[in-house]
C-alpha cells in the first residue's frame, strides 16, 4: 500500500518484476536444506547431540552462502544486460544490484529462522518475520517516502532491514539456545547425506511451487508491460489475504494428522478430513464473494485509483482462493500421513499446466490470462489430491455439502449484483447496504440446506479447542 502510493505504476511494476526474478533463485539456494534443519534439530536435541546441531547449521550456512554468492555475482555482473533485454529499461540495473546483495544475506536470515523453528521456539520464529517486515516498512518510509529514492530505495530497505535483523537474531539466538553454539562442529559425510536425503524431495516439490508462485509475474514482465506487472501485484497479494485462514487451519491440522495416522485412527482421520474440507469451503466462500463483488472498492481503498485495471484479475484470483482452501488441507493431510511424494506429483502437474497456461494466455490476455492459469492449476491439484486422498484415507468427498454451499454462493453473488444494479448510492454506502442482506441470505441458506450439521460441530470441537459456550450457542442454530 505504501509503495503503490509512493511510486508510479511503472516503478511499482518494475520493482516487483525485479524482486520476482531475484527471488526465483531462492529455492535453488535453499535446496530443501532449511526444511532438513527443522526436521533434524529436534532429533539431535533430544539426544543432547548439540555438536550435530552446530554441524548441521554450519554446513547449511556454508553451502548456501557459496551458492548465493555465486548467483548474486552472476546477476550483478550481467545486471545491465538483464535490465535492457528482459525488463527493457536501464532503471532496473540499480534494484537488481542491490537485491543481489539482499539475496546473499537473506540466506543467513532464513537459516536462523529455521533453527528457531527446529528448536520449537515459536515466539522467536514468528517474531523474526514480524520484526523483519516491520523494519522493511519503516526503512521504505525513510528511503522512499522521505528521501525519495524510488525503487532503489525499496531494494535498499530490504537489504538494510535484513542485515539489521540478522545481527539482532544472532544475538537473540545465542541467549535463547547457547547449547547449539557450544558444541563442536564436525561436518561429516553421513551428516551431509542425511540432510540431503530429506532435503532433495522437498526441493523437487518446491520447484513446482516456485513456478506457480513466480512464473506468472515473470511472464507478464516478458510478454506484456511493466504497468501490468504492477496491476497483477495488486490483485495477487490482495487475493492471498484469503489464504491466511487456511494457513492457520493447516498449521493445527498437520501435526494432528501425523498423530492420528501413527495411532491408526484412520476412520476418525477420514471424518475430520471430510469435515474440514466442507467447513473451510463454507467459511472461505463469503470472503471470496466480497472480493468478486467489490474488487474496485477494495483496490481503491488499499492501493488507489491508479490500479483499478487489476480488478478483473482480482475477481479471478478470488475464485482461485476458493479452490486453494481445500487443496491446502489435502496437501497437509498427505504430508501428515507421510506421503509428501503425492504432493510433489500434484504440484508438478500443476506447475506444467501453469507454465503452459501462462505461455498461452498471457500474451493475448495479460494479467487476466495469468489469473485464469493460476485458477485452473489449483483446480487440477485439488482433483488429483481428492483422488489420492480417497485411496489412502477412509475419506469421502463431501460432494453434497460442497454443491449446496456453491449453489448458495452463486445465489448470493447474483443477489449482490442485482441489488447493486437497482440501488443508486455512492460506492461505500451501496457496498454496506448490499452486503448485509446478501451475507445474511448466505448464512440462512447454509443452515436451511444442512450444509453444516450438529455432528460437524461436535467434530470440530474435538479437532480444535473451542469454548463450551460457543459450541452450545452454535448448536442452537444448527440442526
C-alpha positions as a printed Julia matrix, in Angstrom:
479×3 Matrix{Float64}:
   0.0     0.0     0.0
   2.85    2.39    0.85
   4.71    1.61   -2.38
   1.6     1.84   -4.53
   1.07    5.37   -3.28
   4.74    6.4    -3.31
   5.79    5.05   -6.72
   4.39    5.4   -10.2
   2.6     2.4   -11.69
   5.65    1.72  -13.9
   8.04    1.86  -10.93
   5.78   -0.34   -8.81
   5.57   -2.95  -11.57
   9.3    -2.78  -12.27
  10.29   -3.34   -8.65
   8.1    -6.41   -8.23
   9.26   -7.81  -11.57
  12.9    -7.47  -10.45
  12.02   -8.83   -7.0
  10.34  -11.87   -8.57
  13.39  -12.54  -10.78
  15.88  -12.43   -7.9
  13.59  -14.36   -5.55
  13.12  -17.06   -8.19
  16.57  -18.4    -7.3
  15.75  -18.72   -3.58
  14.62  -22.35   -3.86
  17.87  -23.32   -5.58
  19.8   -21.58   -2.8
  17.75  -23.48   -0.23
  17.66  -26.94   -1.91
  15.34  -28.04    0.91
  18.16  -27.84    3.48
  16.33  -25.4     5.75
  13.48  -27.91    5.99
  16.06  -30.54    6.87
  17.26  -28.34    9.75
  13.71  -28.07   11.04
  13.38  -31.86   10.78
  16.63  -32.91   12.47
  17.35  -30.21   15.07
  14.62  -31.62   17.38
  16.01  -35.12   16.88
  19.56  -34.06   17.72
  18.34  -32.0    20.68
  16.52  -34.97   22.2
  19.8   -36.93   22.06
  21.66  -33.91   23.51
  23.88  -34.06   20.43
  24.35  -30.32   20.11
  27.51  -30.86   18.13
  25.34  -32.32   15.37
  23.07  -29.26   15.61
  26.0   -26.9    15.19
  27.49  -29.05   12.43
  24.21  -29.08   10.51
  23.78  -25.33   10.79
  27.42  -24.77    9.79
  27.17  -26.98    6.7
  23.89  -25.42    5.56
  25.28  -21.92    6.11
  28.47  -22.61    4.12
  26.69  -24.43    1.3
  24.01  -21.77    0.88
  26.48  -18.9     1.23
  28.63  -20.27   -1.61
  25.62  -20.81   -3.87
  24.03  -17.45   -3.0
  27.32  -15.62   -3.6
  27.74  -17.3    -6.99
  24.2   -16.45   -8.15
  24.4   -12.9    -6.77
  27.74  -12.31   -8.51
  26.43  -13.51  -11.88
  23.27  -11.41  -11.61
  25.36   -8.39  -10.6
  27.79   -8.81  -13.49
  25.01   -9.19  -16.06
  22.65   -6.66  -14.48
  22.94   -4.26  -17.43
  22.09   -6.96  -19.95
  19.2    -8.29  -17.85
  17.8    -4.79  -17.39
  17.9    -3.95  -21.08
  16.98   -7.33  -22.59
  14.39   -8.62  -20.11
  12.93   -5.54  -18.41
  13.64   -3.23  -21.35
  14.73   -0.35  -19.12
  18.05    0.71  -17.6
  16.14    1.73  -14.44
  16.21   -1.95  -13.43
  20.01   -2.01  -13.01
  20.21   -0.43   -9.54
  17.46   -2.54   -7.87
  18.94   -5.7    -9.43
  22.36   -4.95   -7.94
  21.02   -4.07   -4.5
  18.76   -7.12   -4.41
  21.74   -9.29   -5.36
  23.33   -8.31   -2.02
  19.96   -8.89   -0.31
  19.71  -12.36   -1.89
  23.09  -13.27   -0.36
  22.43  -12.05    3.2
  18.88  -13.45    3.17
  20.36  -16.95    3.27
  21.59  -16.36    6.82
  18.27  -14.88    7.91
  16.39  -17.99    6.75
  18.88  -20.33    8.44
  18.49  -18.59   11.81
  14.71  -18.6    11.47
  14.72  -22.31   10.58
  16.88  -23.01   13.64
  14.34  -21.28   15.89
  11.62  -23.41   14.33
  13.7   -26.55   14.8
  14.08  -25.78   18.5
  10.29  -25.24   18.53
  10.86  -21.71   19.75
   7.72  -20.44   18.06
   7.66  -16.92   19.61
  11.14  -16.25   18.23
  10.32  -17.94   14.92
   7.22  -15.83   14.37
   8.78  -12.73   15.88
  11.61  -12.7    13.36
   9.21  -12.39   10.44
   7.13   -9.75   12.21
  10.08   -7.53   13.1
  11.76   -8.06    9.73
   8.78   -6.88    7.7
   8.29   -4.03   10.19
  11.9    -2.93    9.6
  11.32   -3.17    5.84
   8.25   -0.95    6.13
   9.99    1.66    8.29
  13.05    1.64    6.04
  10.85    2.05    2.98
   9.16    5.04    4.61
  12.63    6.57    5.12
  14.23    5.72    1.77
  11.17    6.14   -0.44
   8.74    8.36    1.43
  11.25   10.8     2.99
  14.38   10.61    0.83
  12.53    9.89   -2.43
  14.96    7.24   -3.7
  12.34    5.36   -5.73
  12.7     1.66   -6.45
  16.38    1.76   -5.48
  15.2     2.88   -2.06
  12.77   -0.04   -1.85
  15.56   -2.5    -2.63
  17.78   -0.76   -0.05
  15.02   -1.1     2.52
  15.01   -4.88    2.07
  18.81   -5.1     2.24
  19.31   -2.86    5.3
  16.42   -4.42    7.21
  17.68   -7.95    6.6
  21.21   -7.11    7.78
  19.87   -5.45   10.94
  17.56   -8.39   11.61
  20.39  -10.92   11.23
  22.52   -9.08   13.81
  19.7    -8.98   16.36
  18.55  -12.53   15.63
  22.05  -13.98   16.07
  22.45  -12.27   19.44
  18.98  -13.44   20.5
  19.65  -16.99   19.32
  22.84  -17.1    21.36
  20.92  -16.17   24.51
  17.95  -18.5    23.87
  19.88  -21.55   22.69
  23.51  -21.23   23.79
  23.94  -25.02   23.77
  23.69  -25.01   19.97
  26.72  -22.74   19.7
  28.88  -24.5    22.28
  29.01  -27.87   20.56
  31.91  -28.85   18.35
  31.13  -28.56   14.65
  32.18  -31.54   12.55
  30.71  -31.76    9.06
  30.85  -35.45    8.13
  29.77  -37.35    5.04
  26.98  -39.26    6.88
  25.57  -35.98    8.21
  25.59  -34.37    4.77
  23.95  -37.46    3.27
  21.31  -37.45    5.99
  20.45  -33.81    5.39
  20.27  -34.14    1.62
  18.21  -37.35    1.78
  15.44  -35.37    3.42
  16.04  -32.09    1.59
  16.02  -33.2    -2.04
  12.38  -34.44   -2.18
  11.35  -31.13   -0.59
  13.38  -29.31   -3.23
  11.83  -31.25   -6.12
   8.32  -30.46   -4.88
   9.31  -26.86   -4.3
  10.23  -26.37   -7.96
   6.58  -26.68   -8.9
   5.58  -24.22   -6.22
   8.27  -21.85   -7.47
   6.86  -21.97  -11.0
   3.33  -21.31   -9.76
   4.45  -18.53   -7.43
   6.74  -16.52   -9.72
   6.33  -17.58  -13.34
   3.18  -15.55  -13.95
   4.86  -12.31  -12.82
   8.0   -13.02  -14.87
   5.98  -13.88  -17.98
   3.87  -10.75  -17.64
   7.11   -8.76  -17.49
   8.48  -10.62  -20.53
   5.39  -10.63  -22.77
   3.4    -7.59  -21.64
   4.25   -4.29  -19.89
   5.59   -3.21  -16.5
   2.36   -1.41  -15.53
   0.56   -4.74  -15.96
   3.04   -6.32  -13.56
   2.05   -3.61  -11.1
  -1.66   -4.3   -11.62
  -1.09   -8.02  -11.07
   0.99   -7.36   -7.96
  -2.04   -5.53   -6.57
  -4.51   -8.31   -7.37
  -2.34  -11.25   -6.29
  -1.39  -10.21   -2.73
  -4.92   -8.95   -2.09
  -6.35  -12.36   -3.04
  -3.65  -14.07   -0.95
  -5.14  -12.46    2.15
  -7.82  -15.15    1.93
  -5.12  -17.81    2.1
  -4.14  -16.85    5.65
  -7.26  -18.54    7.04
  -6.45  -21.95    5.63
  -2.78  -21.45    6.53
  -3.7   -21.16   10.19
  -6.02  -24.16    9.88
  -3.41  -26.43    8.3
  -0.85  -25.42   10.94
  -3.15  -27.04   13.5
  -4.25  -29.9    11.26
  -0.81  -31.13   10.1
   0.5   -32.4    13.48
  -2.94  -33.81   14.28
  -2.86  -35.88   11.08
   0.57  -37.25   11.98
  -0.63  -38.26   15.43
  -3.88  -39.88   14.21
  -2.05  -41.76   11.48
   0.51  -43.07   13.99
  -2.33  -44.2    16.29
  -4.08  -45.86   13.33
  -7.24  -43.83   13.9
  -7.93  -43.89   10.19
 -11.71  -43.67   10.47
 -11.64  -40.56   12.64
  -8.99  -39.02   10.38
 -11.21  -39.59    7.36
 -14.14  -37.95    9.17
 -12.01  -35.0    10.26
 -10.71  -34.51    6.72
 -14.23  -34.75    5.31
 -15.46  -32.12    7.72
 -12.54  -29.67    7.4
 -12.83  -29.62    3.62
 -16.53  -28.83    3.96
 -16.16  -26.37    6.84
 -13.31  -24.41    5.23
 -15.26  -24.17    1.99
 -18.29  -22.78    3.83
 -16.13  -20.14    5.56
 -13.97  -19.05    2.64
 -16.8   -18.64    0.14
 -18.38  -15.45    1.58
 -14.95  -13.79    1.87
 -14.24  -14.66   -1.77
 -17.68  -13.37   -2.75
 -16.77   -9.98   -1.28
 -13.61   -9.88   -3.44
 -15.51  -10.92   -6.54
 -18.39   -8.49   -5.97
 -16.43   -5.39   -4.9
 -12.94   -5.56   -6.47
 -12.95   -1.89   -7.46
 -13.78   -0.7    -3.93
 -11.12   -2.96   -2.37
  -8.39   -1.88   -4.8
  -9.33    1.79   -4.48
  -9.18    1.51   -0.67
  -5.86   -0.35   -0.49
  -3.89    0.93   -3.48
  -5.67    3.86   -5.1
  -7.43    4.7    -8.36
  -4.36    4.04  -10.5
  -4.56    0.27  -10.0
  -8.2    -0.37  -10.88
  -7.07   -2.2   -14.01
  -6.3    -5.16  -11.7
  -9.98   -5.58  -10.7
 -10.83   -8.42  -13.11
  -7.68  -10.35  -12.18
  -8.6    -9.92   -8.51
 -12.03  -11.43   -9.17
 -10.49  -14.46  -10.89
  -7.91  -14.92   -8.11
 -10.75  -14.69   -5.6
 -12.14  -17.79   -7.3
  -8.68  -19.39   -7.11
  -8.68  -18.79   -3.33
 -11.88  -20.85   -3.05
 -10.18  -23.78   -4.8
  -6.9   -23.33   -2.91
  -8.55  -23.76    0.5
  -9.49  -27.48    0.25
  -6.33  -28.06   -1.8
  -4.15  -26.81    1.08
  -6.0   -29.01    3.6
  -5.49  -32.11    1.45
  -1.82  -31.2     0.94
  -1.39  -31.02    4.71
  -3.1   -34.39    5.1
  -0.83  -36.09    2.55
   2.27  -34.71    4.28
   0.91  -35.72    7.69
   0.43  -39.36    6.71
   3.98  -39.45    5.35
   3.22  -39.23    1.61
   4.88  -35.98    0.5
   5.64  -37.59   -2.86
   1.93  -37.3    -3.68
   2.1   -33.55   -3.11
   5.18  -33.45   -5.33
   3.31  -35.21   -8.14
   0.3   -32.92   -7.8
   2.36  -29.74   -7.67
   4.44  -30.94  -10.62
   1.33  -31.4   -12.73
   0.05  -28.0   -11.58
   3.33  -26.34  -12.47
   3.25  -27.77  -16.0
  -0.31  -26.58  -16.53
   0.52  -23.19  -15.02
   3.61  -22.72  -17.2
   1.95  -23.64  -20.49
  -1.27  -21.85  -19.46
   0.71  -18.67  -18.84
   2.58  -19.12  -22.11
  -0.7   -19.49  -23.98
  -2.86  -16.91  -22.17
  -0.58  -14.06  -21.04
   0.47  -12.75  -24.49
  -3.15  -12.19  -25.7
  -4.97  -11.65  -22.38
  -2.35  -10.24  -19.99
  -2.94  -10.39  -16.24
  -6.4   -11.91  -16.65
  -4.79  -14.8   -18.54
  -2.26  -15.27  -15.74
  -5.06  -15.36  -13.17
  -7.01  -17.94  -15.19
  -3.88  -20.13  -15.45
  -3.48  -19.95  -11.67
  -7.14  -20.85  -11.09
  -7.05  -23.94  -13.31
  -3.69  -25.03  -11.88
  -5.13  -25.23   -8.37
  -8.29  -26.86   -9.7
  -6.15  -29.62  -11.23
  -4.24  -30.03   -7.96
  -7.49  -30.29   -5.99
  -8.84  -33.02   -8.28
  -5.59  -35.02   -8.04
  -5.44  -34.77   -4.25
  -9.09  -35.75   -3.91
  -8.24  -38.86   -5.95
  -5.23  -39.84   -3.85
  -6.88  -38.99   -0.51
  -9.76  -41.33   -1.22
  -7.29  -44.16   -1.91
  -5.1   -43.65    1.16
  -7.53  -42.48    3.83
 -11.1   -43.57    4.58
 -12.25  -40.29    3.17
 -15.46  -39.44    1.36
 -15.75  -36.25   -0.65
 -18.47  -34.03    0.89
 -19.95  -33.54   -2.58
 -23.49  -32.8    -1.42
 -22.43  -30.14    1.07
 -19.97  -28.58   -1.36
 -22.61  -28.35   -4.08
 -25.14  -26.86   -1.65
 -22.58  -24.32   -0.47
 -21.52  -23.47   -4.02
 -25.16  -23.02   -5.05
 -25.68  -20.71   -2.07
 -22.59  -18.75   -3.04
 -23.76  -18.32   -6.65
 -27.21  -17.19   -5.49
 -25.63  -14.78   -3.02
 -23.44  -13.33   -5.76
 -26.46  -12.92   -8.06
 -28.32  -11.2    -5.24
 -25.38   -8.81   -4.7
 -25.15   -7.89   -8.39
 -28.93   -7.49   -8.56
 -29.01   -5.12   -5.58
 -26.02   -3.19   -6.94
 -27.83   -2.61  -10.21
 -31.01   -1.2    -8.67
 -29.62    0.84   -5.78
 -28.5     4.38   -6.55
 -25.98    5.16   -3.8
 -22.31    6.16   -3.51
 -19.93    3.13   -3.64
 -19.29    2.71    0.1
 -22.9     3.05    1.32
 -24.03    0.8    -1.53
 -21.5    -1.88   -0.57
 -22.61   -1.71    3.07
 -26.32   -1.88    2.22
 -25.84   -4.73   -0.27
 -23.53   -6.92    1.81
 -25.66   -7.19    4.96
 -28.78   -8.83    3.43
 -26.68  -10.84    0.97
 -24.42  -12.42    3.58
 -27.43  -12.97    5.83
 -29.07  -14.84    2.94
 -25.91  -16.96    2.59
 -25.94  -17.88    6.28
 -29.63  -18.81    6.19
 -29.03  -20.91    3.09
 -26.19  -22.86    4.78
 -28.39  -23.64    7.8
 -31.56  -24.39    5.81
 -29.83  -26.82    3.44
 -27.96  -28.52    6.34
 -24.58  -27.9     4.77
 -23.32  -27.8     8.38
 -24.86  -30.13   10.98
 -24.64  -30.7    14.74
 -22.37  -33.68   14.15
 -20.0   -31.37   12.31
 -19.9   -29.02   15.3
 -19.09  -31.86   17.68
 -16.28  -32.95   15.38
 -14.69  -29.51   15.15
 -14.94  -29.18   18.93
 -12.74  -32.27   19.14
 -10.33  -31.17   16.4
  -9.88  -27.55   17.51
 -10.13  -26.48   21.19
 -13.27  -24.33   21.46
 -15.04  -22.77   24.46
 -18.01  -24.87   25.56
 -20.36  -21.9    25.49
 -19.52  -21.24   21.85
 -20.39  -24.81   20.88
 -23.7   -24.58   22.78
 -24.66  -21.32   21.09
 -23.81  -22.68   17.65
 -25.85  -25.86   18.24
 -28.97  -23.73   18.78
 -28.77  -22.52   15.2
 -27.66  -25.75   13.56
 -29.91  -28.75   13.1
